Amino acid sequence: MFKVGEYVVYKRNVCSIKELKDINSKKYYILVPIDDKTLTISVPVDADKNLLRGIISKEESEKLIKSIPNIEVININDKLIENEYKKLISTGKLEDLVKIIKTTYNRNYERISNKKKIGEKDDNYFRKAENLLYNELSISLGKSYEDTKKYVIDKVKAIMDEKN
């Protein structure tokens, strides 16, 4: 059971547990998403484990960051790419968010290199995946969102430089 003040991931969003409440003789977590402090979400304490989970540990975050260079990009037909993005975002796995980020970044970089506009679909999924990933990592690593993003980018660059 989680405690008041802890951070959890509800569906895909990082939330803090504001309180435990009895509603109709059933216990509920009252969650506040870190992205929207005006919203509260009531989730039964005995909710499906796929809906509510703890934040990954600092060690798991560091392990994920080290694995980023080895996470494959999505190699699929353009017409099917959005369905793949949707599927990967819905898994709740941070590795799948990294896949989306790497794929959309590469696709947009290629477009820019060819003097084309970035793809709106790719840009939207890039932002969504980045937000979900860095929100959880920032809590896990005890850093701000921006500091976490810089930290991850710097670590990945250092790993890539070591390889080359």
Secondary structure by P-SEA (a helix, b strand, c coil): cccccbbbbcccccccccbbbbcccbbbbbccccccccbbbbbbcccccccccccccaaaaaaaaaaccccccccccccaaaaaaaaaaacccaaaaaaaaaaaaaaaaaaaaacccccaaaaaaaaaaaaaaaaaaaaaacccaaaaaaaaaaaaaaaaaaac
